């Protein structure tokens, strides 16, 4: 018999699988970072730095305040346990998982194998880049740019060199050996990946089954689309077969979730056998748009009633919520979204806008949101918080912040505020 879960139970299972039922440590160490990565499996990287770059936020959401330099040491050092690859979008992955992505590397290579492809048309550039990395070891793009041959023609053009590095990274010939700031260093894969890992061969069906298993563990409870999106696996037939295999093995259990429907029909849903159903989730957290809890927009809407869209590329006058609004989790509900900006020149965390979500309970939630914003400001080394009047939650948020002992709170005017 298929078990039936309420939507709230499904949310609690999902959040527990993502580590939101663990108490935040008093002092964050590398061990805690590895524990979060074990839960997430992948950590998506993003360059937008209006508040904090996206890959720093999931650790803050789950662990609380920590030194961002710790993440740099754990993920960017030459002796790291992690490496970057397209495991969702650009993400950090455990370095021992490199063989699991051989099927994706092979797919890129096959896609670009045609005589009219960019790789075929730029074979000379690719050879030169690989030769440089082979002879000189890890290099930043700027190092290659400085030494690119100054011959006539376009083959050595800087844009072509950058494209060559990205193509070679996607096909697995090149790996990213670290970063300085946000600038990558590239090396041949054998210069970064241990030989014992690099030589492993994982058949495509086994790799997709393992990634489906991991997606299920990290999701707790999920539909087929949820499981496919976690690692952006487009081969839905392979994901379907993997689910069937994992059900047969007793690792996935069919369930029904109230409200998880399409066209009035219940969606097929599976629960990982290790997933726990906590009595409650007591978290309060700011979520990056690229947190696994919300990165698949269909799941965010279905599970959390969060109709989410990043508005970075929307003209300012047409933005509904702000440039880079962050969902806010309280308990097992996403209750608000806040558009944050770290104004370093004045040491201020600016709340550009604040909005209630359908699952909000404003009287119960507002103080927890305010405390999390004060914590976020402190984490980023900012001395005060400033709140605009734009958004349905802005006035209540300003009042709640003003009532917190020790909080330094200001008002600022946002261009989108209605004129009185």
C-alpha positions in Angstrom: 0.0 0.0 0.0 1.3 3.5 -0.9 1.7 5.8 2.1 0.1 9.2 1.9 1.9 12.3 3.2 0.4 15.7 3.8 2.2 18.6 2.0 3.6 19.8 5.4 5.0 16.3 6.1 6.6 16.3 2.6 8.2 19.7 3.3 9.6 18.5 6.6 11.1 15.4 5.0 12.7 17.5 2.3 14.1 20.0 4.7 15.5 17.3 7.0 17.2 15.7 4.0 18.8 19.0 3.3 20.1 19.4 6.9 17.7 21.9 8.3 16.9 19.9 11.4 20.5 20.0 12.7 21.4 22.5 15.3 23.8 25.2 14.2 27.2 24.7 15.7 28.7 27.4 17.9 31.9 27.3 15.9 32.0 26.1 12.2 34.9 23.9 11.1 35.9 22.1 8.0 34.1 19.0 9.4 30.8 20.9 9.3 31.4 22.0 5.7 32.0 18.4 4.6 28.9 17.3 6.4 26.8 19.9 4.5 28.3 18.7 1.3 27.5 15.1 2.1 23.8 16.3 2.4 23.8 18.4 -0.7 26.1 16.4 -2.9 26.8 19.5 -5.1 27.2 23.2 -4.4 26.2 25.5 -7.2 28.6 28.4 -8.0 27.4 31.8 -9.0 29.3 35.1 -9.6 26.6 37.6 -8.5 28.0 39.4 -5.4 25.4 42.0 -4.6 25.0 40.4 -1.1 27.2 37.3 -1.0 28.1 34.9 -3.8 25.6 32.1 -4.0 27.9 29.3 -3.0 28.6 30.9 0.3 25.0 31.0 1.3 23.9 27.3 1.7 26.5 26.9 4.4 25.3 30.1 6.2 21.7 28.9 5.8 22.5 25.6 7.5 25.4 26.4 9.8 24.9 30.0 10.7 27.8 32.5 10.8 31.1 31.2 9.6 34.3 32.6 8.2 33.9 32.7 4.4 37.7 32.1 4.2 36.9 28.6 5.5 35.0 27.9 2.3 37.8 29.2 0.2 40.3 26.9 2.0 38.1 23.9 1.8 37.1 24.3 -1.9 39.7 26.3 -3.6 43.0 24.9 -2.4 45.2 22.7 -4.6 44.8 19.9 -2.1 41.0 20.1 -1.9 38.6 17.3 -1.6 36.5 19.0 -4.2 36.6 19.9 -7.9 34.3 21.8 -10.2 32.1 20.4 -12.9 28.7 20.8 -14.6 26.8 18.6 -12.1 23.8 20.9 -12.1 25.1 24.1 -13.4 28.7 24.9 -12.5 29.1 23.3 -9.1 31.6 21.9 -6.6 31.6 18.1 -6.4 33.6 15.6 -4.4 36.7 14.9 -6.4 36.1 11.2 -6.2 32.8 11.7 -8.1 34.7 12.7 -11.3 34.1 9.3 -13.0 30.3 9.6 -12.4 30.3 12.5 -14.9 32.1 10.7 -17.7 28.8 10.2 -19.4 28.2 13.9 -19.5 31.7 14.6 -20.7 31.2 12.1 -23.4 27.9 13.7 -24.3 29.5 17.1 -24.7 32.3 15.5 -26.8 29.8 13.8 -29.1 27.7 16.9 -29.4 30.8 18.9 -30.6 32.3 16.2 -32.8 30.8 17.3 -36.1 33.0 18.8 -38.8 31.2 22.2 -38.5 31.4 22.3 -34.7 33.4 25.0 -32.8 35.9 22.3 -31.6 36.5 21.0 -35.1 37.0 24.6 -36.4 39.3 25.5 -33.6 41.4 22.4 -33.3 44.6 24.5 -33.4 43.6 26.6 -30.5 42.6 23.5 -28.5 46.0 21.9 -29.1 47.9 25.0 -28.1 45.9 25.4 -24.9 46.5 21.8 -23.9 50.2 22.0 -24.8 50.6 25.1 -22.6 48.9 23.4 -19.7 50.9 20.3 -20.2 54.2 22.2 -20.2 53.4 24.8 -17.6 50.9 23.3 -15.2 47.9 25.1 -13.9 47.3 28.5 -15.5 44.8 31.3 -15.1 43.2 32.6 -18.3 45.2 35.8 -17.9 48.4 33.7 -18.1 47.3 32.2 -21.4 46.2 35.6 -22.7 49.6 37.1 -22.0 51.4 34.3 -23.9 48.9 33.7 -26.8 50.7 33.7 -30.2 50.5 37.0 -32.0 49.9 35.5 -35.4 47.5 36.8 -38.1 44.1 35.3 -38.1 41.6 34.7 -35.4 42.6 31.4 -34.0 44.4 32.8 -31.0 41.8 35.5 -30.3 41.2 35.8 -26.5 37.6 34.8 -26.8 38.6 31.6 -28.6 41.1 30.8 -25.8 38.4 31.2 -23.2 36.0 29.1 -25.2 38.7 26.5 -25.6 39.2 26.2 -21.8 35.4 25.9 -21.2 35.0 23.3 -24.0 37.9 21.3 -22.6 36.6 21.5 -19.1 33.2 20.2 -20.2 34.7 17.3 -22.1 36.8 16.4 -19.1 40.2 17.0 -20.7 40.8 20.0 -18.4 39.9 20.5 -14.7 39.7 23.6 -12.6 42.6 23.4 -10.1 41.5 26.3 -7.9 40.5 29.9 -7.7 42.1 33.2 -6.7 39.3 35.4 -5.7 36.7 34.4 -8.3 39.3 33.7 -11.1 39.7 30.1 -12.1 43.0 28.3 -12.7 42.8 25.5 -15.3 45.0 22.4 -15.6 44.9 19.1 -17.5 42.6 16.7 -15.8 45.5 14.4 -14.9 47.2 17.3 -13.1 44.2 17.7 -10.8 42.4 14.4 -10.5 44.2 11.5 -8.8 45.1 8.8 -11.2 43.2 6.2 -9.3 40.0 8.3 -9.7 40.7 9.4 -13.3 41.2 5.8 -14.5 37.8 4.6 -13.1 35.2 3.8 -15.7 31.5 4.0 -14.7 29.0 2.9 -17.3 26.4 5.4 -18.2 23.4 3.5 -16.7 25.3 2.9 -13.5 26.3 6.6 -13.2 22.7 7.8 -13.7 21.4 5.3 -11.3 23.9 6.4 -8.6 23.1 10.1 -9.3 19.4 9.3 -9.0 20.0 7.6 -5.7 21.9 10.6 -4.4 19.3 13.0 -5.7 16.6 11.0 -3.8 18.7 11.0 -0.6 19.3 14.7 -0.8 15.6 15.4 -1.7 14.0 13.1 0.9 10.8 12.9 -1.1 10.6 13.7 -4.8 8.9 13.3 -8.2 10.8 12.0 -11.2 11.2 15.6 -12.5 12.7 16.6 -9.1 15.2 13.7 -9.3 16.1 14.5 -12.9 16.6 18.2 -12.3 18.9 17.7 -9.2 21.8 16.8 -11.5 20.1 18.2 -14.7 19.9 14.7 -16.3 17.9 15.1 -19.6 17.7 11.4 -20.3 14.3 10.9 -18.6 14.1 7.3 -19.8 17.4 6.6 -17.9 16.1 8.3 -14.8 12.8 6.4 -15.0 14.7 3.1 -15.3 16.9 4.1 -12.4 13.9 4.8 -10.2 12.4 1.4 -11.1 15.8 -0.3 -10.2 16.0 1.6 -6.9 12.4 0.7 -6.0 13.1 -3.0 -6.8 16.2 -2.7 -4.5 14.0 -1.2 -1.7 15.9 2.1 -1.7 13.0 4.2 -3.0 9.5 3.8 -1.6 6.4 4.9 -3.6 4.3 7.5 -1.7 1.5 10.0 -2.4 1.7 13.6 -1.4 -1.5 15.6 -0.9 -1.6 18.5 -3.3 1.3 17.2 -5.5 -0.8 17.0 -8.7 -0.8 17.8 -12.4 -4.0 18.3 -14.3 -5.9 17.1 -11.2 -4.1 13.8 -11.0 -1.7 12.8 -8.3 2.0 12.8 -9.3 4.1 9.7 -8.8 6.4 10.4 -5.8 9.1 8.4 -4.1 10.6 8.7 -0.6 14.2 7.6 0.1 14.3 4.8 2.6 16.6 6.8 4.8 14.4 9.9 4.8 13.1 10.9 8.2 9.9 12.7 9.0 10.7 15.1 11.9 7.9 16.3 14.1 8.8 19.8 13.4 11.5 21.9 11.6 12.6 24.9 13.7 14.9 26.5 11.2 15.1 30.2 10.1 17.2 30.8 7.1 17.9 33.0 4.1 18.1 30.8 0.9 20.1 31.6 -2.2 18.1 31.2 -5.4 20.4 28.3 -6.2 19.9 26.4 -3.0 18.7 22.8 -3.7 15.5 23.5 -1.7 14.3 26.0 -4.3 16.5 25.7 -7.4 13.9 23.7 -9.3 11.1 26.2 -9.7 8.4 23.5 -10.2 9.3 21.9 -6.9 9.5 25.2 -5.1 6.0 26.1 -6.3 4.6 22.6 -5.6 6.2 22.1 -2.2 6.5 25.6 -0.8 3.9 27.6 -2.7 6.9 29.8 -3.9 6.4 31.2 -7.4 10.0 32.2 -7.9 11.8 34.0 -10.6 15.2 35.7 -10.6 14.9 39.2 -11.8 18.5 40.1 -12.5 17.8 40.3 -16.2 14.5 42.1 -15.9 14.6 45.8 -16.5 14.6 47.7 -13.2 11.2 49.3 -13.7 9.6 46.0 -14.4 10.9 44.0 -11.4 8.2 42.8 -9.1 10.4 41.8 -6.1 13.9 43.2 -6.8 17.2 42.4 -8.4 18.2 39.3 -6.4 15.5 38.4 -3.9 16.2 35.6 -1.4 13.5 33.3 -0.1 13.2 33.2 3.6 12.5 29.9 5.4 10.8 29.8 8.8 10.0 26.4 10.2 8.9 24.3 7.3 7.5 27.2 5.3 8.9 29.8 2.9 7.3 32.9 4.4 8.9 35.8 2.7 11.5 37.0 0.2 14.0 39.9 0.7 16.1 41.7 -1.8 19.5 42.3 -0.1 22.5 44.4 -0.9 25.7 44.7 1.0 26.6 48.4 0.9 30.2 48.1 2.0 31.0 51.9 1.9 28.5 52.5 4.7 28.8 49.1 6.4 25.1 48.6 5.8 23.0 45.6 4.8 20.3 47.2 2.7 16.9 45.4 2.6 15.9 46.8 -0.8 12.5 45.2 -0.6 10.6 42.7 1.6 7.5 40.7 0.7 5.3 38.2 2.4 4.6 34.8 0.8 1.3 32.9 0.9 2.4 30.6 3.7 3.5 33.5 5.9 2.2 34.0 9.5 3.4 37.6 9.8 2.9 38.0 13.6 4.7 34.7 14.3 7.4 35.0 11.6 8.6 38.6 11.6 10.9 38.6 14.6 12.7 35.4 13.3 13.2 37.1 9.9 14.6 40.2 11.6 17.0 38.2 13.8 18.2 36.3 10.7 18.9 39.6 8.9 20.9 40.9 11.8 22.9 37.7 11.8 23.4 38.0 8.0 24.7 41.5 8.4 27.1 40.4 11.1 28.3 37.5 9.0 29.2 39.9 6.2 30.9 42.2 8.5 28.3 44.9 8.3 27.4 47.1 11.2 23.8 48.1 10.5 20.6 47.2 8.6 18.6 49.6 6.5 15.1 48.8 5.2 13.3 50.5 2.4 9.5 51.0 2.2 9.1 48.8 -0.9 7.2 45.5 -0.3 4.3 44.1 1.7 6.6 43.1 4.7 8.9 46.2 4.8 7.1 48.2 7.5 6.7 45.2 9.8 10.3 44.2 9.2 11.6 47.7 10.1 9.5 47.7 13.3 10.8 44.2 14.3 14.4 45.2 13.6 14.0 48.4 15.6 12.8 46.3 18.6 15.8 44.1 18.7 18.3 44.9 21.4 21.6 46.1 20.0 20.4 46.3 16.4 21.3 49.4 14.4 18.5 50.1 12.0 17.9 52.8 9.4 15.4 53.6 6.7 16.3 54.3 3.1 14.2 55.1 0.1 14.0 52.7 -2.9 13.2 54.1 -6.3 10.3 51.7 -6.6 8.5 52.9 -3.4 5.0 54.3 -4.1 4.9 58.1 -3.9 2.6 59.3 -1.1 
